[in-house]
Amino acid sequence: MSGHYPVVGAWMIGDEAAGLSIREDHQLITRNSSQFVPHRID
């Protein structure tokens, strides 16, 4: 199989969104060396 497998994560503080992350890899299971892009929500 080829392509990227993304995993989207959300950070919450109480009941409000605080951040979002996207981690992706060529393998189905992401690893420490997977690409990681955090996004801060103001």
N, C-alpha and C positions, 0 to 999 in steps of 0.2 A: 504494500500500500504506500501511496505517496501523499504529500500534502502536509498541512499543519493541523494540529489538534489544539484548539484554544480552551482554556479554563478561565471563567470569569468569577472573580471574588468580590464581595462587598464588605466594607467595614462600617459598623454601626456604633454610635455612641448614644446610649439610651434608645430612643425611638427615632433618631435622626440619622440620615446617611452622612458618613464622614469621608469615605473614599471608595475607590473602585480600582481593581487591578485586573490585568489581562496577562496570563502566562500561557505561552504556547511552545510546542515542540514538534519535531518530526515523528516522535513516538507517541503512542496512545497515552502513556503515563508520563506526566511532566517530572522533571528532575531539578536539582539545584542549578544546573547549567542551562535550563530552559530560558528563553527570552521572557523578560518580565517588564511590564510597563505599568507603574502606579499612576493614579489620577487622584488629586485632592479635590474635594468638594467644599467650597466656601459657602 
